[in-house]
Amino acid sequence: MSRRRYLVLYDIRDEGRLRRVHDVVRCFGTRFQYSVFLCDLSDTELIDLQWQVGDLMDQTHDSVAIVDLGLPERAGRSIFRFMGQRPRLPPGRTTIV
């Protein structure tokens, strides 16, 4: 099963929806910044994430962006330019918990 790394960013206008969307996205990836996550996902997981978040958000007021960063082993620090403190990025491999 091939995985790709995605940057998931969201702007949710209602606090209740924000918490629910955060809880869903948190299950799929690693928090990068406040409303920004890095997620290494298979095609099926990407569809599941989109379905779950789409079901929670208000399509007329909320916004979610999913940016394909490519293969996890290639989507390391070289594609990011940091200013200030550098966050720890997840390794470019699948982690089984």
Buried (B, 14 or more C-beta within 10 A) or exposed (E): EEBBBBBBBBEBEEEEBBEBBBEBBEEBBBEBEEBBBBBBBEEEBBEBBBEBBEEBBEEEEBEBEBEEBEEBEEBBEEEBEEEEEEEEBBEBEEEEE
